[in-house]
Every structure is written in C-alpha cells, then in structure tokens.
C-alpha cells in the first residue's frame, strides 16, 4: 500500500512559512509565529513580511517566492482581500498546502463569497489545498508545531480534536491542560471551503498517533464524503461528536458562523448514529468523554451495576439511568448468594447495591470483585459519600489495586469536595474516571456505552434491492418520467399508489370517478362498504378540507357523498383543482393501529425515512423517528423501536400484537423505492394500517422533483451508498456453467470463510502473504461489511447441489491513502484456476474503479507468483520493483490518459 496520505504534508509539514508574521504584539501573525518558534518546531520555519528584515529575531522574506527552498505548508495571517494573490504566489513556488486564518469569506456575504470563489479557483489551478478560512490553525504536539493563534499549548497524546470553531478548540485546550489530557492533533477546520471533515477523517484513520477522535461540527458540505469517512473511521477509532444547532436559534447562529446550510437536527442525529459515532449534547459532556477515552474506561455494553455506601446517592444514580434508558443489571443468583456472604445482612439485596454507610475498603473490594464477575453486568459505577466511618483514600487505593484484575469497566463517583478530592485525584491518576456528582457519572457512562450500540448500526449493510430489473419497478420510473414531462410535481393518490404497488408496498385499491354515475359503477365494482375521498393533489389534509367520507354502504349514499364532497371542498378551497372523487374499499380493521411512514429530502443528507404514529395522532403526539436509507431488517426494527408508537404494536388492551414483519417489509420496500427513484422529494403513507394480519396503506401522497436524478451516479442522491445491484452480472464459462459476479454482502461471511479454508497453502500464501489457515472474526467483518462508495469486493459464485451459493473467487480494492488510486487483491479457488475466473473478476473490478474516477489500480505481488504476473500483464498492468521489499513487486494499471 502507498505509505502516505495525500494530506500528510498539511498535517506533518517538514517546513512552514508564516505569511504575515509580525513583531506587533497580540497580532495574529505575531502569535502564530511565536507559537511555532517557542514550541520547538522540528522542521524549517520561515517568516514572510515585505516590510521587515527580521521577525522575532528570525530572517524575514519579502515573499514566499524569495525563499528558494521547498515549503510544504504556508499559514496566511493576512486580510481576506490579499489571500487570492498570496495563494497564487504559493502555487508558483510549489507550496501545496495553505492554512487561511482570516474570516470574511462566504460567511460574510456576497463580497466575501466572491473572494472565496477566486481563492479556490486559483488554488485548484495550482493543486493547492486550503484549510479554512476562518480557522484557528493546527497543532501537532509531537512535531512541536503550534500553528494557531491561541496562547494555550497542547500536550502530546492520542486524542485528535477536529473543530469548526476556533473558540471551541481554545476552550477544549484550556480544559485539557488542567486535566492532563494530551492530543495527537488539534485541527480547526473553519468554514471548510476546501479541505473538509471527510478528508481530515480519512487522514486520521492512517495517523498512528491518533487513537480517538473528538469532533465539533456546525455544518456539512458533502454528506456522502462525510458519512463515508465517518463510517470508515468509526470502524477503527472511537469518535465523540458535539454539534451546535440542535434548535432553531442555535442552528441560525451556527449557519451564520460557518456559512453553511443548517442540517435538521434529527437527521444529523440519525446520520451519526448510523455511522457508529457517539453524539454528546454539551461542552461538559465532550470534556468528560475525552477524559474517559484517555483513561481505561471501555464499557462493553450498557447493563450497569451501582455499588454505593448510601441509599440516597444510589437512588439518584438509578433515576438518571432511568431517564437515559440505561438498564440496571439484573444480578444473577450466584452473585446474590456471594453478596449475601460478604455484605451485612441489611444490604439492599438489589441493584443499586447499598453496602451501607460503614463500608470498609475491604467491603468495597469484595463487592466489586463479585459484581464484575457477573455475566449480566457490563460496567460498574462505584459511589462513595463521605460519612463518619468512611475512608475515601483507602477505598480508592483498594479500587486501584483490583482494577487491573477486572474484565469489566469501572467508573467512580466520590461525592463532595474537601474530604474526597485527594482520593478522586488518585483514581483519575490511575486511569479510572471519577466524578463529583452521580448524574455526571451516569451521563458519561451513557455516552460511552452508546458507542457500542451505535457500532451495531454501523455494521449494518442493507440487503440487495429486490426490485432490480423487475418490469414493475422500471414501469414506475417510466411513469415518473412521463409526469415530469408534463411538468407535474404532485402525484394523485392513484398515481402515488401505482408507484408504491410497483415496489410491492400493499395499498388499498383506488380508482377515480369524475361523475356521480362513474362513482356508482366503481363502487359496485369494488364492493361495499367503500371510502370516498376528493382527488386533489394540492390538498394535503383531505379530511380538514371536508373531502373524505367513510363506510359508505349503498348506492344512494355514494351519489349523495359524491356531490357533498365536491360542494364542501369547493366552498372551503374555491381555487383548488379537483380531478374527481377517488373510490376505494373501506378498510375495517378493528385491531388495526394507524401508523405513518414518510420520506422527505434533507438539503444535505438527501432522502430521509420517517416513522411514527399515524392518522390524527401524527400531529397531536409528534411521535417520529428518522433514519437514513438504505435500510435492512435490523435498521427497520431500530427505526420502529425508537418511537413511542412501538409500545402499542404489541398486545394492547384486547387487541393482539401486530404483524411486525409486515411492517418491517413495508419500510424495506420504501427504502428500496427512494434508493431507486431519486426524483422522490416527499412521500406520505398516512394512515398505514397494521394489525395481526399484515399492513396496508389507506392513503398515499408522493411529490417528485425535476432537479434530481440527472447525475451519472445512480445513487448520487444518497448520503450512504446502497448495495450496488447494477454491478450484478452472469457470466458463462466455456463448460457452460453460469457464474454470478456480484458485490459481496455481510451475510457472505460464512461463504468467504469456507472459501479461504478450502484454498491450498500456496494460494493462501500468495493472497495474504501469510500462513494463516482461516480468517479471524475481525478480518471477516472487514472483508464482508464494506463501504461500497470507497471500496469494492466482487465475488464469483456458482450454485451448489444444496441450492446455496459457493464462492469460487473474489477480487477487491480499497482506497489508498493518496485518495486517487486503489489497491487490489485477487484470489481464485484452486479448482477454478485457468478457467478465466480471475480475468473476469479483475476486468469487472477495474471497470468499477474506472467508473469511480480513480487514477490507477495497484497491487503488491510476491515475486514468485508467476501466474499472477502473467494475468496482470495480459490485463495491461506494468511491473515495477517494490520500494521497500525485494520479495515483492508492484503492479500498476493506469485508468486515465
């Protein structure tokens, strides 16, 4: 693999020039140059100021072009108006990275936006990358580089901080200094006009100094890149994120500061949960999360045990746990029996475990050792309130002594100040998080343990769409294209249901009558009882408009209802265009629950699926959960369970439980629909009636948009790339066997494992350059749960005698750190070599990489693997010496030029 990420010279520069370096006290140029100088930067530092011969005792150059040596990064500390010209100078001098400190660009109005456009145009012409503008700069403690205008330094550590707000960087740095928390990087992104969150996260994935990532976010420019990088990083390194703008006022403030469109908070929350990221709500929680990450705190789940020497503090902790939905662990019988032996007879006999006010260090020790061995306990909160018989420091020493023997995480709460401060510090110094208040400790546990729950969401890869190539789905696309040609956006109910039916969503049959006589004919055809609704796409709430009549049981009632609907709607909405009255069966489902499924398009994250209570309840209770498509069954279940409406789906009063599988199936169908139909702007199924016999949409409304769907990337409208069904192909071998070539899926893990086990030792060694016999669980997850936007794995399969697929080959690529090339790997089963399988897989893989716009496909091949070299040469690869290993050669196939 290529060794360096393409942003390495930005974040690990060997030489830095400060343009606008100054002797003027407290100016930006003065502070930044002084910080770099005083921090002991390990590279070369240059001062640029045309008005001075020296700056802070160092030689000064009139321009960067006068230096005459290579400069990897320039920090611009000048006014916005000067920036485009200075970037042009940097470009001519070979500088590839620039940090723009000044504000006053797109966030400041039309004039600033024009300067920003010019700045970016010049930068791109010289291949210069820009961090900022309106940023604080960067700190790399290991390099001695503090390229910021804050007067606070950062200690070396393994925590990376990435923030859109310079003020937030300063605040976190100030707190970290007092709490002995160190950083691998501090990166202030500013308005991310060029280098954005996605690229920075890509870099941090490869940064060996970074083990954890903290983020402060105000807005997102590129949702696909952000989500792809966030999900990729979160698979490897825990990420804690704080976002401003949870409410309208904060959102407006963040938008004004960053100059970016605000994201709907519920959508952003759904996105980061799906990415396996923990989101905190305030600066204090961010600080405490950072503190926990820097300690030994690693909760493996959310079942909590509470050990306390006071009933009141234990109850407070339990209450806060209840508020946040943290389950208190149900202690096993064995644990209860042991506690009965080691604790006083009047202990609480329940969780929270009150070990009484006279608890000794030994009693604490025995309780902790017992509870942490319980398989029902994931983590333990140990609390102490200073009572007359309490020995805070001795108890702390006992906990520190046993902490290394435990296979569960501990968190402590030493309540009070003067009597417990020294003991609390001792715990912290030993790497055990310790807090003053139980609520703070519980909130910290909640956020860190959520990481593990969100990791389950991260690992969910949607199932392949069932609609690919089906004539009904293609017919739906044709219908939408015809409606777009008519310049229509709002579909009628009948049209909406036709689209839904094409994607297997169960809908009530609907036909439109344009006269009372037609209404009678249709009613007789459908069969009584029926429901009648005004057919007027512009009326979202037909009931409020007086346009709905239900449970009509005979012909006279049909005629009366028809005229009554038209008269009522015309009076209330005289300008409404009424097409007629729709006739459909009246759905009498006594056990039915009315639910709502919706879709709307977020300006940043694209289509969003919503679920909640339906009918009139949707507006009364505002019960709605949201998720980014594509979904699978696990994600559909999570979407349902995230609402209050989920509580009425089980057995409720005298009604049986609903068919949850049918409900999940509808959500999957809607997910597939929004993946395959990029024109959908809004969709409402309300009510969707669900009972023990299934689900059916009684009413439906779809709005389409002319502006979406023209991109060459069929999934350009999606923030998360769905399963690429368009890459599935069948290929007939010379012996007539039909091989399926398709992208890999998570459920292929067993098939992939069996494929590797069946390979010969030689084939395995050529593929992995290792003597492994089978894939580890981590490798299996990494190989089968992939992000199709940045990597690809194609398997070749044949049907077995048992009807199951058998894997006979696999080809994959992953994105190299340079962001422009991909590294491939190929393996073909021993029985299927020399049959053309490897060539077919590589040809398909190369086509994928070319469609994605990558510059080249590269790979490392053992020098003894002559069969691979013959195949690579025939496919147009060139063979080169490996820069580091004589036992390996590098093969390269350019995809451009």
Secondary structure, DSSP 8 states (H G I E B T S, - for coil): --SS-TTHHHHS-SEEEEET--SSTT-HHHHHHHHHHHTT-SSEEEEE-TT-SEETTEEEESSGGGS-S--SEEEE-S-HHHHHHHHHHHHHTT--EEEE----SGGG-HHHHHHHHHHHHHHHHTT-EEEESS--EEEEGGGTEEEES-S----EEEEEEEES-HHHHHHHHHHHHHTT--EEEEEE-TT-SSS-HHHHHHHHHH-TT-SEEEEEES--S-HHHHHHHHHHHHTTS-EEEEES-SSHHHHHHHHHHH-S----HHHHHHHHHHTT-EEESSHHHHHHHHHHHTTT---SSS-EEEEES-HHHHHHHHHHHHHTT--B----HHHHHHHHHHS-TTS-SSSSEE--TT--HHHHHHHHHHHTT-TT-SEEEEEEE--TT--HHHHHHHHHHHHTT-SSEEEEEEESSTTTHHHHHHHHHTT--EESSHHHHHHHHHHHHHHHHHHHHHT------S-TT-HHHHHHHHHHHHHHHTT--B--HHHHHHHHHHTT--B--EEEESSHHHHHHHHHHH-SSEEEEEE-TT-S-TTTTT-EEEEE-SHHHHHHHHHHHHHHHHHH-TT----EEEEEE----TT-EEEEEEEEEETTTEEEEEEEE-TTHHHHH--EEEEES---HHHHHHHHHTSGGGGGSSSBTTB----HHHHHHHHHHHHHHHHH-TTEEEEEEEEEEEETTEEEES-EEEEE-TTSS-SSSTTTTBSS----GGG-EEEE-TTS-EEEEEE--GGGHHHHHHHHHHS-HHHHHHHHSS--SS--HHHHHHHHS--TTTEEEEEEEEE-TTS-EEEEEEEEEEE-TTSSEEEEEEEE-GGGTTTTHHHHHHHHHHHHHHHTT-SEEEEEEETT-HHHHHHHHHTT-EEEE-SS-TTEEEEEEE---
